[in-house]
């Protein structure tokens, strides 16, 4: 499962400071898989962060590699917290669904 996130940053391009909107995706890695009947074990895979788009005033913008690398580093800094918030929100949503299900069951039983 991957998720997309967005942040805004003021970034110097040449001699001009531009407000850029950066969209990136995070795909969580997985731990090492122990040996099983069908395979001898699988190595761990790290989390993956990928820049999806960079825009200025709603228009896509192409950056030099070093500028894109700087924005990628910022995305990496945001990724852990953004992913944790996404997981927490999903867990909260599942808890609310379970509570709603329990309430409906009690209502249907007339309790």
ABEGO torsion letter per residue (X at the ends): XBBBBBBBBBBBBEABBBBBBBBBBBBBBBBBBBBBAABAEBBBBBBBBBBABBBBGGBBBBBBAAAAAAAAAAAAAAAAAAAAAAAAAAAAAAAAAAAAAAAAAAAAAGX
